[in-house]
């Protein structure tokens, strides 16, 4: 008899063992159906698998597989391109956290593959300058460039599309691609009290420098204006081109030659002192523009009309005066003024004074003073010194002009022969009948707004610069021009000869 236990009869199953066995025997169907979310997931996966299989089968039996065969290239060049791409990727990854704007870069092994046209040299300009733009970004098929800036500020462009941040004489405007300068060339801005040739030379060279730095995608133009005489604010306008000019190297060089002689010589002053003349002809305004034909804005604003017709993004206006707002009077007012002049003539006649004779004598006196002044000025220039610039003959007797004449060794006195009273005082009455009266600046703001609306689909930013002398009262002009600039998305800057020279000296020192 064996000592091993008898295993022929299984031992009785306990309740716990029976439950475990039943649980093990649950098939896949019971597990899946026991949870509804799990069932839905399985069905979706099966459906997607069937769709994917059908697509693969269709592509395999649909026809001949298309291939792309690249032209054979030098193995070394391929490795060079691959190496550059890897370097670009690593550089992009390391700088992505610092730059908010990124762009894909294309690298080429060909020489001058993405080279920009050469920058034209600026004629007759010393070191320094105050304006500029920066950062014409690179982009596929969009162009490329580099950032530039000067002491007066710079900016950045995006994507090489011509939209940039432009800074000129301390005024910065965003999203610019079309620029027009409106420049006062009258004798007022060249006057002795303001700085004459020295200051205007800086302004002229700064405009040329900024144009020289514009990218080829930008467009520009320059409007020169000169105030005249008469009630109607007669003025002269000369433009570089009849419309905006593309900022190519060829056009820039043409502009430099055109702009360089402006107000550069005593016998060559004013809007037509440039190398060429393009007279502006005003286009008709829409009938519903709301522009009052009797309203006469300042001369610089009338010249700005020529700029706005060219659909710019930004206008930079440099003027020697805020000017005056005027309105033509009606016939009734004009008749009353004629009566007043006739009464004045009669009153003087009772004193034994002929008003017409007084006017003629005064005119002769002015002409005599001007002849003496011209002789003195010619000698000053011959001695190698800057000439004295005056707006009209009466300016000869301004304190600043008299002081300069005395410094240069000349004396000019006013001849009162034929137009003075017995006590020696001058008779300043005139027989002139004015056809205008003063207007309100609030009306001018509305006029300018209507002009923008009539000429532009989107308002241009207007930046104003008042060039003033150190003794000029600039409180009211500053208030007026600041208000207009702010209403038109721009800024106002007060310029003086001292300020311009300080900025130029600072820039020249920084460039050494």
C-alpha positions in Angstrom: 0.0 0.0 0.0 1.3 3.4 -1.0 1.9 6.2 1.4 0.8 8.9 -1.3 -2.7 10.4 -0.9 -5.5 9.3 -3.2 -6.3 12.1 -5.8 -8.9 10.3 -7.8 -11.8 12.1 -6.2 -11.7 16.0 -6.2 -12.2 17.8 -3.0 -15.5 19.7 -2.5 -15.4 23.4 -3.8 -15.9 26.1 -1.2 -18.3 29.1 -1.9 -15.4 31.6 -2.2 -13.6 29.4 -4.8 -16.8 29.1 -6.8 -17.2 32.9 -7.1 -13.6 33.3 -8.2 -14.0 30.7 -10.9 -17.1 32.3 -12.3 -15.4 35.7 -12.4 -12.5 34.3 -14.4 -14.8 32.7 -16.9 -16.4 36.0 -18.0 -15.8 36.4 -21.7 -14.8 39.5 -23.6 -18.4 40.3 -24.6 -19.5 40.6 -20.9 -16.5 42.9 -20.0 -17.2 45.2 -22.9 -20.9 45.4 -22.5 -20.6 46.0 -18.7 -19.5 49.7 -19.5 -21.4 51.8 -22.0 -18.5 54.4 -22.6 -16.1 51.6 -23.2 -18.5 50.1 -25.8 -18.8 53.4 -27.7 -15.0 53.8 -27.8 -14.5 50.4 -29.3 -17.1 51.0 -32.0 -15.5 54.3 -33.0 -12.0 52.8 -33.2 -13.3 49.9 -35.4 -15.1 52.4 -37.7 -12.1 54.6 -38.1 -9.9 51.5 -38.8 -12.2 50.4 -41.6 -12.2 53.9 -43.2 -8.4 54.1 -43.1 -8.1 50.6 -44.6 -10.4 51.6 -47.5 -8.3 54.7 -48.3 -5.1 52.7 -48.4 -6.7 50.2 -50.7 -8.0 52.9 -53.0 -4.6 54.6 -53.3 -2.8 51.3 -54.1 -5.2 50.3 -56.8 -6.0 53.7 -58.2 -3.1 54.0 -60.6 0.6 54.7 -61.0 2.2 56.4 -58.1 3.4 59.9 -58.8 7.0 60.8 -58.0 9.1 63.9 -57.9 12.6 63.7 -59.2 15.0 66.5 -58.2 17.8 67.5 -60.5 21.2 66.1 -59.4 23.3 68.5 -57.5 26.7 68.7 -56.1 27.0 66.6 -52.9 29.1 69.3 -51.2 26.5 72.0 -51.9 23.7 69.8 -50.6 25.6 69.3 -47.3 26.2 73.1 -47.1 22.5 73.9 -47.5 21.6 71.2 -45.0 24.2 72.6 -42.5 22.8 76.2 -43.0 19.2 75.0 -42.4 20.3 73.2 -39.2 22.0 76.4 -38.0 19.0 78.5 -38.8 16.7 76.1 -36.9 19.0 76.1 -33.9 19.2 80.0 -34.0 15.5 80.3 -34.4 14.9 78.0 -31.4 17.3 79.9 -29.2 15.9 83.3 -30.0 12.2 82.5 -30.2 11.7 83.6 -26.6 13.3 87.0 -27.2 11.6 88.1 -30.5 7.8 88.5 -30.7 7.9 88.4 -34.5 9.6 85.6 -36.4 9.9 84.8 -40.1 11.1 81.9 -42.1 14.5 82.4 -43.7 15.7 81.2 -47.1 19.4 80.6 -47.4 21.1 80.4 -50.8 24.6 79.5 -51.8 24.4 81.7 -54.8 26.3 85.0 -54.6 24.1 88.1 -54.2 21.0 86.0 -54.0 19.0 88.4 -51.8 21.2 91.5 -52.1 19.4 94.9 -51.9 20.3 97.7 -54.3 23.2 99.9 -53.3 22.4 102.9 -51.1 22.9 106.1 -53.0 25.4 108.6 -51.6 24.0 111.8 -50.3 25.5 114.9 -51.9 27.0 117.8 -50.0 26.0 116.6 -46.5 28.3 116.3 -43.5 28.2 113.7 -40.9 25.2 113.4 -38.8 21.5 113.6 -39.3 18.4 113.3 -37.3 15.8 111.0 -39.0 15.6 107.5 -40.1 13.7 104.3 -40.1 14.7 100.8 -39.0 14.2 97.2 -39.4 12.8 96.4 -42.8 12.2 92.7 -41.9 13.0 89.8 -44.2 10.3 87.7 -45.7 9.8 85.1 -48.4 9.3 87.1 -51.6 8.7 90.3 -49.7 12.1 91.9 -49.6 14.7 92.5 -47.0 16.6 95.3 -45.3 18.4 96.5 -42.3 17.6 98.8 -39.4 18.8 102.4 -39.4 18.5 105.1 -36.8 19.9 108.4 -35.8 20.0 110.7 -32.8 16.5 111.9 -33.4 15.1 108.3 -33.3 14.4 105.4 -35.5 11.9 102.6 -35.8 11.1 99.2 -37.0 9.5 97.8 -40.1 7.6 94.5 -40.4 7.8 91.9 -43.2 9.6 93.9 -45.8 6.3 95.2 -47.1 7.1 98.9 -46.8 5.2 99.5 -43.5 7.6 101.0 -41.0 8.0 103.2 -38.1 9.4 106.5 -39.3 11.1 109.1 -37.2 11.8 112.7 -38.4 13.1 115.5 -36.2 11.7 113.8 -33.0 8.3 112.9 -34.4 7.6 109.2 -34.9 4.7 107.7 -36.9 3.8 104.0 -37.1 2.8 101.9 -40.2 4.2 104.3 -42.8 4.8 103.5 -46.5 3.8 106.8 -48.3 5.5 110.1 -47.0 5.2 113.7 -48.2 7.2 116.6 -46.8 5.7 120.1 -47.0 8.5 122.6 -46.6 8.3 126.4 -46.1 10.9 128.0 -48.3 9.8 131.6 -47.9 12.1 134.4 -46.7 10.4 134.3 -43.3 12.0 130.9 -42.5 15.3 132.2 -43.7 15.2 135.5 -41.7 18.1 136.7 -39.6 16.1 136.3 -36.4 15.6 132.6 -37.0 19.1 131.6 -38.2 19.0 132.1 -42.0 21.1 129.8 -44.1 22.6 127.8 -41.2 19.3 126.5 -39.9 17.7 125.8 -43.3 20.8 123.9 -44.4 20.2 121.4 -41.5 16.5 121.0 -42.4 17.3 120.5 -46.1 20.0 117.9 -45.4 17.8 116.0 -42.9 15.0 115.7 -45.5 17.5 114.4 -48.0 19.0 112.0 -45.5 15.7 110.5 -44.6 14.7 110.0 -48.2 18.0 108.3 -48.8 17.1 105.7 -46.1 13.7 104.9 -47.4 13.3 101.3 -48.7 12.4 100.6 -52.3 8.9 99.6 -51.2 8.2 103.2 -49.9 6.9 106.2 -51.9 7.6 109.8 -51.2 7.3 113.4 -52.5 8.3 116.9 -51.4 6.1 120.0 -51.6 8.0 123.3 -51.5 5.9 126.4 -50.8 6.4 130.1 -50.5 4.0 132.7 -49.1 3.2 135.7 -51.2 1.5 139.1 -50.8 -2.1 140.2 -51.0 -5.3 139.5 -49.1 -5.9 136.1 -50.6 -2.7 134.5 -49.2 -1.1 134.2 -52.6 1.5 131.5 -52.6 3.7 129.4 -54.8 3.9 125.6 -54.7 6.6 123.5 -56.4 6.5 119.7 -56.1 9.3 117.1 -56.9 6.8 115.0 -58.8 3.2 115.3 -59.9 2.5 112.1 -57.8 4.2 109.9 -55.2 7.6 108.6 -56.3 8.9 105.1 -55.7 12.0 105.2 -53.4 14.3 103.6 -55.9 18.0 104.5 -56.1 17.5 106.3 -59.4 14.6 108.4 -58.0 16.5 109.2 -54.9 19.5 110.5 -56.9 17.1 112.6 -59.0 15.6 114.0 -55.8 19.0 114.9 -54.3 19.9 116.9 -57.4 16.5 118.6 -57.3 16.6 119.4 -53.5 20.3 120.4 -53.0 20.1 124.0 -54.4 16.9 124.9 -52.5 17.6 128.1 -50.5 21.3 127.6 -50.9 22.2 131.0 -52.4 21.2 134.6 -51.9 20.0 134.9 -55.5 18.2 131.6 -55.4 15.6 131.6 -52.7 12.0 130.3 -52.5 9.9 127.5 -53.8 11.4 127.7 -57.3 15.0 127.6 -56.1 15.1 123.8 -56.7 16.7 122.3 -59.8 13.3 121.8 -61.5 9.7 123.1 -61.4 6.5 121.1 -61.3 3.6 123.5 -60.7 0.7 122.1 -58.7 -2.8 122.3 -60.2 -5.5 121.8 -57.6 -8.0 119.0 -58.4 -11.7 119.8 -58.0 -13.2 118.9 -54.7 -16.4 116.9 -54.4 -19.5 119.0 -54.4 -20.5 117.8 -51.0 -17.0 118.4 -49.4 -18.4 121.3 -47.3 -15.3 123.5 -48.1 -16.2 127.2 -48.0 -14.7 129.0 -51.0 -14.5 132.3 -49.0 -12.5 130.7 -46.2 -8.7 131.3 -46.5 -6.5 129.0 -44.3 -2.8 129.7 -43.6 -0.4 129.3 -46.6 1.2 126.2 -45.2 -2.3 124.5 -44.9 -3.1 125.5 -48.5 0.2 123.9 -49.6 -0.7 120.8 -47.5 -3.7 120.4 -49.8 -1.2 119.4 -52.5 0.2 116.8 -50.3 -3.1 115.3 -49.2 -4.1 114.9 -52.9 -1.4 112.3 -53.2 -2.9 109.9 -50.6 0.0 109.8 -48.1 0.2 107.9 -44.8 2.0 110.7 -43.1 2.7 114.4 -43.8 5.6 116.3 -42.3 5.0 120.1 -42.4 7.8 122.5 -41.6 6.7 126.2 -41.4 8.2 129.4 -40.2 4.8 130.7 -39.1 1.4 129.5 -37.9 0.0 132.1 -40.3 -3.5 133.5 -40.0 -7.0 132.4 -40.7 -8.9 134.8 -43.0 -12.3 135.1 -44.6 -13.2 137.2 -47.6 -15.7 139.9 -46.7 -19.0 140.5 -48.5 -19.6 143.5 -50.8 -21.5 145.4 -48.1 -18.5 145.3 -45.7 -16.2 146.2 -48.6 -18.2 149.3 -49.4 -18.0 150.5 -45.8 -14.2 150.1 -45.9 -13.9 152.1 -49.1 -15.9 154.9 -47.4 -13.5 154.8 -44.4 -10.5 155.3 -46.7 -12.2 158.2 -48.4 -12.9 159.8 -45.1 -9.2 159.3 -44.0 -8.1 160.9 -47.3 -10.4 163.9 -46.6 -9.1 164.3 -43.1 -5.5 164.4 -44.2 -6.3 166.8 -47.0 -7.6 169.3 -44.3 -4.1 169.0 -42.8 -2.5 169.8 -46.2 -1.5 166.2 -46.8 -2.1 164.3 -50.0 -2.6 160.6 -49.1 -1.6 159.4 -52.5 1.6 161.5 -52.4 2.4 160.1 -49.0 2.0 156.5 -50.3 4.4 157.3 -53.2 7.0 158.9 -51.0 6.9 156.0 -48.6 7.4 153.6 -51.5 10.4 155.6 -52.7 11.9 155.5 -49.2 11.6 151.7 -49.1 13.2 151.3 -52.5 16.1 153.5 -51.5 16.7 151.5 -48.3 16.6 148.2 -50.3 19.2 149.4 -52.7 21.5 150.3 -49.9 20.8 147.0 -48.2 21.6 145.0 -51.4 25.0 146.7 -51.7 25.8 145.9 -48.1 24.7 142.3 -48.4 26.8 141.8 -51.5 29.9 143.0 -49.6 29.0 140.7 -46.7 28.8 137.7 -49.1 32.0 138.7 -50.9 33.8 138.7 -47.5 32.8 135.0 -47.1 30.1 135.6 -44.6 26.5 134.5 -44.7 24.1 137.1 -46.1 21.2 138.7 -44.3 17.8 137.5 -45.3 14.7 139.8 -45.1 11.1 139.2 -45.9 10.3 142.7 -47.2 11.8 146.1 -47.2 10.4 147.1 -43.9 12.5 144.3 -42.3 15.6 146.3 -42.9 14.7 148.4 -39.9 14.0 145.5 -37.6 16.2 145.5 -34.5 17.9 142.2 -35.3 18.7 143.2 -38.9 20.0 146.6 -37.8 22.2 144.9 -35.2 23.7 142.6 -37.9 24.3 145.5 -40.3 26.1 147.4 -37.6 28.2 144.4 -36.7 29.2 144.1 -40.4 30.0 147.9 -40.5 27.0 149.3 -42.3 24.4 151.9 -41.4 21.1 152.3 -43.2 18.6 155.0 -42.0 15.0 155.5 -42.9 14.4 158.4 -45.3 11.1 160.2 -44.2 11.2 162.8 -46.9 7.7 163.4 -48.2 5.8 161.2 -45.7 6.4 162.8 -42.3 4.5 165.3 -40.2 5.9 168.6 -39.0 7.1 166.9 -35.8 9.1 164.4 -37.8 6.8 161.4 -37.1 6.0 159.2 -40.1 2.6 159.1 -41.7 1.7 155.4 -42.0 -1.8 155.8 -43.3 -2.6 153.8 -46.4 -5.1 154.1 -49.2 -5.4 150.3 -49.4 -8.8 148.7 -49.0 -8.6 145.2 -47.5 -10.9 142.5 -48.8 -10.5 140.2 -45.9 -11.2 139.8 -42.2 -9.9 137.6 -39.5 -11.3 134.1 -39.0 -11.5 131.6 -36.1 -9.0 128.8 -35.6 -11.9 126.5 -34.6 -13.3 127.0 -38.1 -9.9 126.1 -39.5 -9.8 122.8 -37.6 -13.2 121.9 -39.1 -12.0 123.0 -42.5 -8.9 120.8 -42.3 -10.9 117.8 -41.2 -13.3 118.2 -44.1 -10.3 118.5 -46.5 -8.9 115.2 -45.2 -12.2 113.5 -45.6 -12.7 114.8 -49.1 -9.2 113.8 -50.4 -8.4 110.6 -48.5 -10.1 107.3 -47.8 -8.2 107.1 -44.6 -6.9 110.2 -42.7 -3.2 110.9 -43.0 -1.1 111.5 -39.9 0.0 115.2 -39.8 3.2 116.2 -38.0 3.9 119.9 -37.6 7.2 121.7 -37.0 7.3 125.4 -36.2 10.7 126.9 -36.9 10.9 130.0 -34.7 13.5 132.6 -33.6 14.7 132.8 -30.0 12.7 136.0 -29.4 9.5 135.0 -31.2 6.3 134.7 -29.2 5.4 131.1 -29.9 2.6 130.6 -27.2 -0.4 131.0 -29.5 1.2 129.3 -32.6 2.2 126.3 -30.4 -1.3 126.0 -29.1 -2.9 126.1 -32.6 -0.5 123.7 -34.3 -0.5 121.3 -31.4 -4.3 121.1 -31.5 -4.3 120.5 -35.2 -1.6 117.8 -35.0 -3.4 115.9 -32.2 -6.7 116.0 -34.1 -4.9 114.4 -37.1 -3.0 111.7 -35.3 0.4 113.5 -35.3 2.7 115.6 -33.1 4.0 119.1 -32.9 7.6 120.1 -32.4 9.1 123.6 -31.9 12.4 124.0 -33.7 15.1 126.7 -33.3 18.5 127.2 -34.9 20.1 126.5 -31.5 18.2 123.3 -31.1 19.0 122.0 -34.6 22.7 122.8 -34.1 22.8 121.1 -30.8 21.3 117.9 -32.2 23.7 118.0 -35.2 26.7 118.4 -33.0 25.6 115.5 -30.8 25.1 113.3 -33.8 28.5 114.2 -35.2 30.2 113.5 -31.9 28.5 110.1 -31.7 29.6 109.1 -35.2 33.3 109.7 -34.4 
